[in-house]
Amino acid sequence: MDSASRLRAMASLCRQTAAQHPDRSWKLLAEAEYWEHLANDASLDHFELRQVGSPLHGEGNITPPTAALAGRVHDRIVC
């Protein structure tokens, strides 16, 4: 869930930057939507993992979607 809050923080940062730079606001607001979409996906993935429970025997080495997202977050910081 920590990754979802970080993604939402990025969306908020983009919105704040858009308010300060009206000439680039369209791009920054689109970027904020992108981060918010990722946050919603991360929250949903986290919720689904909690509902399903622990992985079956032999599936312990599968990377959860939220961990995979956390690795990609640092690749795309634009704001």
PyMOL Python script that loads the backbone (N, CA, C, O; Angstrom):
from pymol import cmd

cmd.read_pdbstr("""\
ATOM      1  N   MET A   1       0.823  -1.192   0.000  1.00  0.00           N
ATOM      2  CA  MET A   1       0.000   0.000   0.000  1.00  0.00           C
ATOM      3  C   MET A   1       0.866   1.254   0.000  1.00  0.00           C
ATOM      4  O   MET A   1       0.424   2.333  -0.394  1.00  0.00           O
ATOM      5  N   ASP A   2       2.080   1.094   0.440  1.00  0.00           N
ATOM      6  CA  ASP A   2       2.999   2.225   0.474  1.00  0.00           C
ATOM      7  C   ASP A   2       3.267   2.755  -0.928  1.00  0.00           C
ATOM      8  O   ASP A   2       3.415   3.962  -1.120  1.00  0.00           O
ATOM      9  N   SER A   3       3.328   1.862  -1.905  1.00  0.00           N
ATOM     10  CA  SER A   3       3.589   2.314  -3.270  1.00  0.00           C
ATOM     11  C   SER A   3       2.422   3.144  -3.807  1.00  0.00           C
ATOM     12  O   SER A   3       2.635   4.098  -4.554  1.00  0.00           O
ATOM     13  N   ALA A   4       1.194   2.790  -3.433  1.00  0.00           N
ATOM     14  CA  ALA A   4       0.034   3.556  -3.884  1.00  0.00           C
ATOM     15  C   ALA A   4       0.074   4.978  -3.333  1.00  0.00           C
ATOM     16  O   ALA A   4      -0.255   5.926  -4.044  1.00  0.00           O
ATOM     17  N   SER A   5       0.472   5.132  -2.083  1.00  0.00           N
ATOM     18  CA  SER A   5       0.540   6.487  -1.515  1.00  0.00           C
ATOM     19  C   SER A   5       1.670   7.286  -2.157  1.00  0.00           C
ATOM     20  O   SER A   5       1.550   8.500  -2.323  1.00  0.00           O
ATOM     21  N   ARG A   6       2.754   6.628  -2.516  1.00  0.00           N
ATOM     22  CA  ARG A   6       3.829   7.330  -3.223  1.00  0.00           C
ATOM     23  C   ARG A   6       3.383   7.768  -4.614  1.00  0.00           C
ATOM     24  O   ARG A   6       3.723   8.861  -5.067  1.00  0.00           O
ATOM     25  N   LEU A   7       2.631   6.921  -5.278  1.00  0.00           N
ATOM     26  CA  LEU A   7       2.133   7.270  -6.608  1.00  0.00           C
ATOM     27  C   LEU A   7       1.156   8.436  -6.526  1.00  0.00           C
ATOM     28  O   LEU A   7       1.172   9.325  -7.378  1.00  0.00           O
ATOM     29  N   ARG A   8       0.309   8.435  -5.504  1.00  0.00           N
ATOM     30  CA  ARG A   8      -0.622   9.558  -5.322  1.00  0.00           C
ATOM     31  C   ARG A   8       0.121  10.843  -4.977  1.00  0.00           C
ATOM     32  O   ARG A   8      -0.311  11.931  -5.358  1.00  0.00           O
ATOM     33  N   ALA A   9       1.223  10.728  -4.267  1.00  0.00           N
ATOM     34  CA  ALA A   9       2.039  11.904  -3.957  1.00  0.00           C
ATOM     35  C   ALA A   9       2.632  12.483  -5.243  1.00  0.00           C
ATOM     36  O   ALA A   9       2.722  13.702  -5.389  1.00  0.00           O
ATOM     37  N   MET A  10       3.034  11.621  -6.169  1.00  0.00           N
ATOM     38  CA  MET A  10       3.549  12.096  -7.456  1.00  0.00           C
ATOM     39  C   MET A  10       2.447  12.822  -8.236  1.00  0.00           C
ATOM     40  O   MET A  10       2.698  13.853  -8.860  1.00  0.00           O
ATOM     41  N   ALA A  11       1.236  12.279  -8.196  1.00  0.00           N
ATOM     42  CA  ALA A  11       0.110  12.930  -8.870  1.00  0.00           C
ATOM     43  C   ALA A  11      -0.143  14.307  -8.269  1.00  0.00           C
ATOM     44  O   ALA A  11      -0.386  15.273  -8.992  1.00  0.00           O
ATOM     45  N   SER A  12      -0.085  14.389  -6.955  1.00  0.00           N
ATOM     46  CA  SER A  12      -0.285  15.665  -6.281  1.00  0.00           C
ATOM     47  C   SER A  12       0.808  16.671  -6.641  1.00  0.00           C
ATOM     48  O   SER A  12       0.526  17.850  -6.858  1.00  0.00           O
ATOM     49  N   LEU A  13       2.034  16.209  -6.700  1.00  0.00           N
ATOM     50  CA  LEU A  13       3.145  17.075  -7.072  1.00  0.00           C
ATOM     51  C   LEU A  13       2.958  17.621  -8.494  1.00  0.00           C
ATOM     52  O   LEU A  13       3.238  18.790  -8.757  1.00  0.00           O
ATOM     53  N   CYS A  14       2.491  16.778  -9.392  1.00  0.00           N
ATOM     54  CA  CYS A  14       2.244  17.229 -10.770  1.00  0.00           C
ATOM     55  C   CYS A  14       1.148  18.295 -10.803  1.00  0.00           C
ATOM     56  O   CYS A  14       1.260  19.282 -11.530  1.00  0.00           O
ATOM     57  N   ARG A  15       0.085  18.095 -10.012  1.00  0.00           N
ATOM     58  CA  ARG A  15      -0.998  19.081  -9.976  1.00  0.00           C
ATOM     59  C   ARG A  15      -0.515  20.413  -9.405  1.00  0.00           C
ATOM     60  O   ARG A  15      -0.875  21.477  -9.909  1.00  0.00           O
ATOM     61  N   GLN A  16       0.292  20.353  -8.363  1.00  0.00           N
ATOM     62  CA  GLN A  16       0.825  21.582  -7.768  1.00  0.00           C
ATOM     63  C   GLN A  16       1.735  22.309  -8.762  1.00  0.00           C
ATOM     64  O   GLN A  16       1.684  23.534  -8.878  1.00  0.00           O
ATOM     65  N   THR A  17       2.552  21.559  -9.464  1.00  0.00           N
ATOM     66  CA  THR A  17       3.444  22.157 -10.454  1.00  0.00           C
ATOM     67  C   THR A  17       2.638  22.756 -11.597  1.00  0.00           C
ATOM     68  O   THR A  17       3.006  23.804 -12.127  1.00  0.00           O
ATOM     69  N   ALA A  18       1.542  22.106 -11.985  1.00  0.00           N
ATOM     70  CA  ALA A  18       0.684  22.625 -13.049  1.00  0.00           C
ATOM     71  C   ALA A  18       0.078  23.969 -12.653  1.00  0.00           C
ATOM     72  O   ALA A  18      -0.080  24.852 -13.496  1.00  0.00           O
ATOM     73  N   ALA A  19      -0.259  24.126 -11.380  1.00  0.00           N
ATOM     74  CA  ALA A  19      -0.825  25.390 -10.913  1.00  0.00           C
ATOM     75  C   ALA A  19       0.204  26.518 -10.983  1.00  0.00           C
ATOM     76  O   ALA A  19      -0.153  27.683 -11.159  1.00  0.00           O
ATOM     77  N   GLN A  20       1.469  26.167 -10.844  1.00  0.00           N
ATOM     78  CA  GLN A  20       2.525  27.180 -10.878  1.00  0.00           C
ATOM     79  C   GLN A  20       3.031  27.463 -12.288  1.00  0.00           C
ATOM     80  O   GLN A  20       3.652  28.499 -12.526  1.00  0.00           O
ATOM     81  N   HIS A  21       2.773  26.554 -13.224  1.00  0.00           N
ATOM     82  CA  HIS A  21       3.249  26.709 -14.600  1.00  0.00           C
ATOM     83  C   HIS A  21       2.090  26.496 -15.579  1.00  0.00           C
ATOM     84  O   HIS A  21       1.966  25.419 -16.161  1.00  0.00           O
ATOM     85  N   PRO A  22       1.250  27.504 -15.762  1.00  0.00           N
ATOM     86  CA  PRO A  22       0.074  27.355 -16.633  1.00  0.00           C
ATOM     87  C   PRO A  22       0.428  26.999 -18.082  1.00  0.00           C
ATOM     88  O   PRO A  22      -0.373  26.381 -18.783  1.00  0.00           O
ATOM     89  N   ASP A  23       1.612  27.383 -18.523  1.00  0.00           N
ATOM     90  CA  ASP A  23       1.989  27.089 -19.904  1.00  0.00           C
ATOM     91  C   ASP A  23       2.227  25.592 -20.129  1.00  0.00           C
ATOM     92  O   ASP A  23       2.116  25.112 -21.257  1.00  0.00           O
ATOM     93  N   ARG A  24       2.550  24.862 -19.075  1.00  0.00           N
ATOM     94  CA  ARG A  24       2.767  23.418 -19.184  1.00  0.00           C
ATOM     95  C   ARG A  24       1.706  22.617 -18.441  1.00  0.00           C
ATOM     96  O   ARG A  24       1.866  21.413 -18.240  1.00  0.00           O
ATOM     97  N   SER A  25       0.636  23.267 -18.037  1.00  0.00           N
ATOM     98  CA  SER A  25      -0.349  22.609 -17.187  1.00  0.00           C
ATOM     99  C   SER A  25      -1.009  21.413 -17.862  1.00  0.00           C
ATOM    100  O   SER A  25      -1.289  20.418 -17.193  1.00  0.00           O
ATOM    101  N   TRP A  26      -1.265  21.478 -19.162  1.00  0.00           N
ATOM    102  CA  TRP A  26      -1.918  20.364 -19.847  1.00  0.00           C
ATOM    103  C   TRP A  26      -1.074  19.100 -19.748  1.00  0.00           C
ATOM    104  O   TRP A  26      -1.605  18.009 -19.537  1.00  0.00           O
ATOM    105  N   LYS A  27       0.240  19.244 -19.899  1.00  0.00           N
ATOM    106  CA  LYS A  27       1.130  18.084 -19.819  1.00  0.00           C
ATOM    107  C   LYS A  27       1.230  17.572 -18.385  1.00  0.00           C
ATOM    108  O   LYS A  27       1.216  16.364 -18.147  1.00  0.00           O
ATOM    109  N   LEU A  28       1.330  18.484 -17.445  1.00  0.00           N
ATOM    110  CA  LEU A  28       1.461  18.095 -16.046  1.00  0.00           C
ATOM    111  C   LEU A  28       0.181  17.458 -15.506  1.00  0.00           C
ATOM    112  O   LEU A  28       0.243  16.530 -14.699  1.00  0.00           O
ATOM    113  N   LEU A  29      -0.969  17.948 -15.945  1.00  0.00           N
ATOM    114  CA  LEU A  29      -2.232  17.348 -15.513  1.00  0.00           C
ATOM    115  C   LEU A  29      -2.416  15.956 -16.116  1.00  0.00           C
ATOM    116  O   LEU A  29      -2.960  15.061 -15.469  1.00  0.00           O
ATOM    117  N   ALA A  30      -1.965  15.778 -17.349  1.00  0.00           N
ATOM    118  CA  ALA A  30      -1.997  14.441 -17.953  1.00  0.00           C
ATOM    119  C   ALA A  30      -1.069  13.499 -17.181  1.00  0.00           C
ATOM    120  O   ALA A  30      -1.394  12.332 -16.962  1.00  0.00           O
ATOM    121  N   GLU A  31       0.073  14.018 -16.780  1.00  0.00           N
ATOM    122  CA  GLU A  31       1.017  13.223 -15.998  1.00  0.00           C
ATOM    123  C   GLU A  31       0.404  12.854 -14.635  1.00  0.00           C
ATOM    124  O   GLU A  31       0.604  11.744 -14.140  1.00  0.00           O
ATOM    125  N   ALA A  32      -0.332  13.780 -14.044  1.00  0.00           N
ATOM    126  CA  ALA A  32      -1.002  13.504 -12.767  1.00  0.00           C
ATOM    127  C   ALA A  32      -2.030  12.388 -12.928  1.00  0.00           C
ATOM    128  O   ALA A  32      -2.155  11.533 -12.052  1.00  0.00           O
ATOM    129  N   GLU A  33      -2.760  12.390 -14.031  1.00  0.00           N
ATOM    130  CA  GLU A  33      -3.724  11.320 -14.299  1.00  0.00           C
ATOM    131  C   GLU A  33      -3.022   9.978 -14.431  1.00  0.00           C
ATOM    132  O   GLU A  33      -3.525   8.956 -13.966  1.00  0.00           O
ATOM    133  N   TYR A  34      -1.857   9.987 -15.068  1.00  0.00           N
ATOM    134  CA  TYR A  34      -1.072   8.768 -15.228  1.00  0.00           C
ATOM    135  C   TYR A  34      -0.684   8.194 -13.858  1.00  0.00           C
ATOM    136  O   TYR A  34      -0.854   7.000 -13.610  1.00  0.00           O
ATOM    137  N   TRP A  35      -0.166   9.048 -12.977  1.00  0.00           N
ATOM    138  CA  TRP A  35       0.241   8.591 -11.650  1.00  0.00           C
ATOM    139  C   TRP A  35      -0.961   8.101 -10.851  1.00  0.00           C
ATOM    140  O   TRP A  35      -0.870   7.104 -10.135  1.00  0.00           O
ATOM    141  N   GLU A  36      -2.075   8.794 -10.972  1.00  0.00           N
ATOM    142  CA  GLU A  36      -3.282   8.401 -10.242  1.00  0.00           C
ATOM    143  C   GLU A  36      -3.788   7.038 -10.737  1.00  0.00           C
ATOM    144  O   GLU A  36      -4.239   6.208  -9.947  1.00  0.00           O
ATOM    145  N   HIS A  37      -3.707   6.827 -12.038  1.00  0.00           N
ATOM    146  CA  HIS A  37      -4.102   5.539 -12.611  1.00  0.00           C
ATOM    147  C   HIS A  37      -3.216   4.414 -12.054  1.00  0.00           C
ATOM    148  O   HIS A  37      -3.721   3.355 -11.684  1.00  0.00           O
ATOM    149  N   LEU A  38      -1.914   4.642 -11.996  1.00  0.00           N
ATOM    150  CA  LEU A  38      -1.011   3.644 -11.429  1.00  0.00           C
ATOM    151  C   LEU A  38      -1.324   3.388  -9.956  1.00  0.00           C
ATOM    152  O   LEU A  38      -1.263   2.248  -9.494  1.00  0.00           O
ATOM    153  N   ALA A  39      -1.659   4.449  -9.221  1.00  0.00           N
ATOM    154  CA  ALA A  39      -1.994   4.303  -7.804  1.00  0.00           C
ATOM    155  C   ALA A  39      -3.255   3.469  -7.631  1.00  0.00           C
ATOM    156  O   ALA A  39      -3.326   2.624  -6.739  1.00  0.00           O
ATOM    157  N   ASN A  40      -4.237   3.701  -8.472  1.00  0.00           N
ATOM    158  CA  ASN A  40      -5.470   2.916  -8.395  1.00  0.00           C
ATOM    159  C   ASN A  40      -5.201   1.448  -8.706  1.00  0.00           C
ATOM    160  O   ASN A  40      -5.746   0.561  -8.049  1.00  0.00           O
ATOM    161  N   ASP A  41      -4.366   1.194  -9.702  1.00  0.00           N
ATOM    162  CA  ASP A  41      -4.005  -0.184 -10.032  1.00  0.00           C
ATOM    163  C   ASP A  41      -3.257  -0.840  -8.878  1.00  0.00           C
ATOM    164  O   ASP A  41      -3.512  -2.000  -8.556  1.00  0.00           O
ATOM    165  N   ALA A  42      -2.342  -0.115  -8.257  1.00  0.00           N
ATOM    166  CA  ALA A  42      -1.571  -0.659  -7.140  1.00  0.00           C
ATOM    167  C   ALA A  42      -2.481  -0.962  -5.958  1.00  0.00           C
ATOM    168  O   ALA A  42      -2.308  -1.979  -5.287  1.00  0.00           O
ATOM    169  N   SER A  43      -3.444  -0.091  -5.701  1.00  0.00           N
ATOM    170  CA  SER A  43      -4.381  -0.316  -4.602  1.00  0.00           C
ATOM    171  C   SER A  43      -5.244  -1.536  -4.887  1.00  0.00           C
ATOM    172  O   SER A  43      -5.488  -2.350  -3.996  1.00  0.00           O
ATOM    173  N   LEU A  44      -5.702  -1.663  -6.117  1.00  0.00           N
ATOM    174  CA  LEU A  44      -6.534  -2.798  -6.497  1.00  0.00           C
ATOM    175  C   LEU A  44      -5.739  -4.100  -6.405  1.00  0.00           C
ATOM    176  O   LEU A  44      -6.250  -5.104  -5.908  1.00  0.00           O
ATOM    177  N   ASP A  45      -4.507  -4.090  -6.876  1.00  0.00           N
ATOM    178  CA  ASP A  45      -3.656  -5.274  -6.797  1.00  0.00           C
ATOM    179  C   ASP A  45      -3.432  -5.674  -5.346  1.00  0.00           C
ATOM    180  O   ASP A  45      -3.481  -6.857  -5.010  1.00  0.00           O
ATOM    181  N   HIS A  46      -3.188  -4.694  -4.492  1.00  0.00           N
ATOM    182  CA  HIS A  46      -2.968  -4.961  -3.074  1.00  0.00           C
ATOM    183  C   HIS A  46      -4.222  -5.568  -2.451  1.00  0.00           C
ATOM    184  O   HIS A  46      -4.140  -6.520  -1.675  1.00  0.00           O
ATOM    185  N   PHE A  47      -5.373  -5.016  -2.793  1.00  0.00           N
ATOM    186  CA  PHE A  47      -6.637  -5.507  -2.265  1.00  0.00           C
ATOM    187  C   PHE A  47      -6.896  -6.935  -2.731  1.00  0.00           C
ATOM    188  O   PHE A  47      -7.302  -7.783  -1.937  1.00  0.00           O
ATOM    189  N   GLU A  48      -6.662  -7.209  -4.019  1.00  0.00           N
ATOM    190  CA  GLU A  48      -6.884  -8.551  -4.553  1.00  0.00           C
ATOM    191  C   GLU A  48      -5.948  -9.560  -3.906  1.00  0.00           C
ATOM    192  O   GLU A  48      -6.361 -10.686  -3.628  1.00  0.00           O
ATOM    193  N   LEU A  49      -4.702  -9.186  -3.663  1.00  0.00           N
ATOM    194  CA  LEU A  49      -3.765 -10.092  -3.007  1.00  0.00           C
ATOM    195  C   LEU A  49      -4.231 -10.408  -1.588  1.00  0.00           C
ATOM    196  O   LEU A  49      -4.086 -11.541  -1.128  1.00  0.00           O
ATOM    197  N   ARG A  50      -4.784  -9.428  -0.898  1.00  0.00           N
ATOM    198  CA  ARG A  50      -5.278  -9.654   0.464  1.00  0.00           C
ATOM    199  C   ARG A  50      -6.502 -10.562   0.453  1.00  0.00           C
ATOM    200  O   ARG A  50      -6.669 -11.378   1.359  1.00  0.00           O
ATOM    201  N   GLN A  51      -7.357 -10.434  -0.554  1.00  0.00           N
ATOM    202  CA  GLN A  51      -8.570 -11.236  -0.633  1.00  0.00           C
ATOM    203  C   GLN A  51      -8.258 -12.691  -0.961  1.00  0.00           C
ATOM    204  O   GLN A  51      -8.897 -13.604  -0.438  1.00  0.00           O
ATOM    205  N   VAL A  52      -7.293 -12.896  -1.810  1.00  0.00           N
ATOM    206  CA  VAL A  52      -6.956 -14.248  -2.250  1.00  0.00           C
ATOM    207  C   VAL A  52      -6.258 -15.017  -1.133  1.00  0.00           C
ATOM    208  O   VAL A  52      -6.492 -16.215  -0.975  1.00  0.00           O
ATOM    209  N   GLY A  53      -5.421 -14.362  -0.370  1.00  0.00           N
ATOM    210  CA  GLY A  53      -4.695 -15.024   0.698  1.00  0.00           C
ATOM    211  C   GLY A  53      -3.285 -15.363   0.270  1.00  0.00           C
ATOM    212  O   GLY A  53      -2.768 -14.805  -0.698  1.00  0.00           O
ATOM    213  N   SER A  54      -2.675 -16.262   0.979  1.00  0.00           N
ATOM    214  CA  SER A  54      -1.285 -16.616   0.680  1.00  0.00           C
ATOM    215  C   SER A  54      -1.210 -17.470  -0.574  1.00  0.00           C
ATOM    216  O   SER A  54      -2.159 -18.182  -0.899  1.00  0.00           O
ATOM    217  N   PRO A  55      -0.078 -17.404  -1.288  1.00  0.00           N
ATOM    218  CA  PRO A  55       0.070 -18.185  -2.510  1.00  0.00           C
ATOM    219  C   PRO A  55       0.125 -19.680  -2.213  1.00  0.00           C
ATOM    220  O   PRO A  55       0.489 -20.093  -1.111  1.00  0.00           O
ATOM    221  N   LEU A  56      -0.239 -20.481  -3.205  1.00  0.00           N
ATOM    222  CA  LEU A  56      -0.181 -21.926  -3.072  1.00  0.00           C
ATOM    223  C   LEU A  56       1.254 -22.401  -2.932  1.00  0.00           C
ATOM    224  O   LEU A  56       2.190 -21.665  -3.246  1.00  0.00           O
ATOM    225  N   HIS A  57       1.423 -23.602  -2.472  1.00  0.00           N
ATOM    226  CA  HIS A  57       2.759 -24.174  -2.305  1.00  0.00           C
ATOM    227  C   HIS A  57       3.491 -24.183  -3.651  1.00  0.00           C
ATOM    228  O   HIS A  57       2.945 -24.645  -4.654  1.00  0.00           O
ATOM    229  N   GLY A  58       4.717 -23.677  -3.672  1.00  0.00           N
ATOM    230  CA  GLY A  58       5.499 -23.636  -4.900  1.00  0.00           C
ATOM    231  C   GLY A  58       5.369 -22.325  -5.650  1.00  0.00           C
ATOM    232  O   GLY A  58       6.092 -22.110  -6.623  1.00  0.00           O
ATOM    233  N   GLU A  59       4.472 -21.439  -5.232  1.00  0.00           N
ATOM    234  CA  GLU A  59       4.291 -20.163  -5.908  1.00  0.00           C
ATOM    235  C   GLU A  59       4.857 -19.008  -5.096  1.00  0.00           C
ATOM    236  O   GLU A  59       4.538 -17.853  -5.379  1.00  0.00           O
ATOM    237  N   GLY A  60       5.673 -19.278  -4.115  1.00  0.00           N
ATOM    238  CA  GLY A  60       6.224 -18.243  -3.258  1.00  0.00           C
ATOM    239  C   GLY A  60       7.217 -17.344  -3.973  1.00  0.00           C
ATOM    240  O   GLY A  60       7.510 -16.250  -3.491  1.00  0.00           O
ATOM    241  N   ASN A  61       7.741 -17.778  -5.108  1.00  0.00           N
ATOM    242  CA  ASN A  61       8.733 -16.980  -5.819  1.00  0.00           C
ATOM    243  C   ASN A  61       8.113 -16.042  -6.847  1.00  0.00           C
ATOM    244  O   ASN A  61       8.847 -15.392  -7.591  1.00  0.00           O
ATOM    245  N   ILE A  62       6.800 -15.951  -6.913  1.00  0.00           N
ATOM    246  CA  ILE A  62       6.126 -15.050  -7.839  1.00  0.00           C
ATOM    247  C   ILE A  62       6.164 -13.641  -7.275  1.00  0.00           C
ATOM    248  O   ILE A  62       5.816 -13.430  -6.113  1.00  0.00           O
ATOM    249  N   THR A  63       6.584 -12.667  -8.084  1.00  0.00           N
ATOM    250  CA  THR A  63       6.662 -11.280  -7.650  1.00  0.00           C
ATOM    251  C   THR A  63       5.265 -10.670  -7.655  1.00  0.00           C
ATOM    252  O   THR A  63       4.592 -10.701  -8.685  1.00  0.00           O
ATOM    253  N   PRO A  64       4.811 -10.115  -6.532  1.00  0.00           N
ATOM    254  CA  PRO A  64       3.499  -9.470  -6.501  1.00  0.00           C
ATOM    255  C   PRO A  64       3.475  -8.249  -7.424  1.00  0.00           C
ATOM    256  O   PRO A  64       4.504  -7.597  -7.600  1.00  0.00           O
ATOM    257  N   PRO A  65       2.326  -7.930  -8.012  1.00  0.00           N
ATOM    258  CA  PRO A  65       2.238  -6.787  -8.924  1.00  0.00           C
ATOM    259  C   PRO A  65       2.664  -5.470  -8.282  1.00  0.00           C
ATOM    260  O   PRO A  65       3.251  -4.628  -8.961  1.00  0.00           O
ATOM    261  N   THR A  66       2.389  -5.268  -6.998  1.00  0.00           N
ATOM    262  CA  THR A  66       2.756  -3.998  -6.372  1.00  0.00           C
ATOM    263  C   THR A  66       4.267  -3.847  -6.283  1.00  0.00           C
ATOM    264  O   THR A  66       4.780  -2.734  -6.394  1.00  0.00           O
ATOM    265  N   ALA A  67       4.990  -4.946  -6.087  1.00  0.00           N
ATOM    266  CA  ALA A  67       6.449  -4.866  -6.038  1.00  0.00           C
ATOM    267  C   ALA A  67       7.006  -4.545  -7.423  1.00  0.00           C
ATOM    268  O   ALA A  67       7.980  -3.803  -7.550  1.00  0.00           O
ATOM    269  N   ALA A  68       6.390  -5.101  -8.448  1.00  0.00           N
ATOM    270  CA  ALA A  68       6.834  -4.804  -9.812  1.00  0.00           C
ATOM    271  C   ALA A  68       6.577  -3.339 -10.136  1.00  0.00           C
ATOM    272  O   ALA A  68       7.397  -2.698 -10.794  1.00  0.00           O
ATOM    273  N   LEU A  69       5.458  -2.809  -9.686  1.00  0.00           N
ATOM    274  CA  LEU A  69       5.143  -1.398  -9.921  1.00  0.00           C
ATOM    275  C   LEU A  69       6.148  -0.492  -9.230  1.00  0.00           C
ATOM    276  O   LEU A  69       6.567   0.521  -9.790  1.00  0.00           O
ATOM    277  N   ALA A  70       6.530  -0.852  -8.029  1.00  0.00           N
ATOM    278  CA  ALA A  70       7.456  -0.010  -7.274  1.00  0.00           C
ATOM    279  C   ALA A  70       8.772   0.142  -8.022  1.00  0.00           C
ATOM    280  O   ALA A  70       9.404   1.195  -7.938  1.00  0.00           O
ATOM    281  N   GLY A  71       9.193  -0.868  -8.741  1.00  0.00           N
ATOM    282  CA  GLY A  71      10.424  -0.768  -9.508  1.00  0.00           C
ATOM    283  C   GLY A  71      10.298   0.167 -10.684  1.00  0.00           C
ATOM    284  O   GLY A  71      11.278   0.805 -11.069  1.00  0.00           O
ATOM    285  N   ARG A  72       9.106   0.267 -11.274  1.00  0.00           N
ATOM    286  CA  ARG A  72       8.914   1.119 -12.439  1.00  0.00           C
ATOM    287  C   ARG A  72       8.658   2.571 -12.058  1.00  0.00           C
ATOM    288  O   ARG A  72       8.832   3.464 -12.888  1.00  0.00           O
ATOM    289  N   VAL A  73       8.257   2.817 -10.846  1.00  0.00           N
ATOM    290  CA  VAL A  73       7.911   4.172 -10.435  1.00  0.00           C
ATOM    291  C   VAL A  73       9.104   5.105 -10.589  1.00  0.00           C
ATOM    292  O   VAL A  73       8.944   6.241 -11.035  1.00  0.00           O
ATOM    293  N   HIS A  74      10.283   4.648 -10.229  1.00  0.00           N
ATOM    294  CA  HIS A  74      11.457   5.498 -10.250  1.00  0.00           C
ATOM    295  C   HIS A  74      11.939   5.781 -11.659  1.00  0.00           C
ATOM    296  O   HIS A  74      12.724   6.705 -11.872  1.00  0.00           O
ATOM    297  N   ASP A  75      11.472   4.987 -12.639  1.00  0.00           N
ATOM    298  CA  ASP A  75      11.908   5.186 -14.013  1.00  0.00           C
ATOM    299  C   ASP A  75      11.225   6.376 -14.673  1.00  0.00           C
ATOM    300  O   ASP A  75      11.724   6.882 -15.678  1.00  0.00           O
ATOM    301  N   ARG A  76      10.093   6.839 -14.137  1.00  0.00           N
ATOM    302  CA  ARG A  76       9.301   7.828 -14.845  1.00  0.00           C
ATOM    303  C   ARG A  76       8.910   8.981 -13.939  1.00  0.00           C
ATOM    304  O   ARG A  76       7.720   9.205 -13.714  1.00  0.00           O
ATOM    305  N   ILE A  77       9.855   9.701 -13.427  1.00  0.00           N
ATOM    306  CA  ILE A  77       9.563  10.896 -12.636  1.00  0.00           C
ATOM    307  C   ILE A  77       9.793  12.090 -13.543  1.00  0.00           C
ATOM    308  O   ILE A  77      10.926  12.396 -13.915  1.00  0.00           O
ATOM    309  N   VAL A  78       8.703  12.759 -13.894  1.00  0.00           N
ATOM    310  CA  VAL A  78       8.758  13.836 -14.873  1.00  0.00           C
ATOM    311  C   VAL A  78       8.543  15.199 -14.229  1.00  0.00           C
ATOM    312  O   VAL A  78       9.164  16.180 -14.640  1.00  0.00           O
ATOM    313  N   CYS A  79       7.686  15.273 -13.242  1.00  0.00           N
ATOM    314  CA  CYS A  79       7.303  16.551 -12.645  1.00  0.00           C
ATOM    315  C   CYS A  79       8.462  17.272 -12.024  1.00  0.00           C
ATOM    316  O   CYS A  79       8.292  18.364 -11.482  1.00  0.00           O
TER     317      CYS A  79
END
""", "prot")
cmd.dss("prot")
cmd.show_as("cartoon", "prot")
cmd.util.cbc("prot")
cmd.orient("prot")
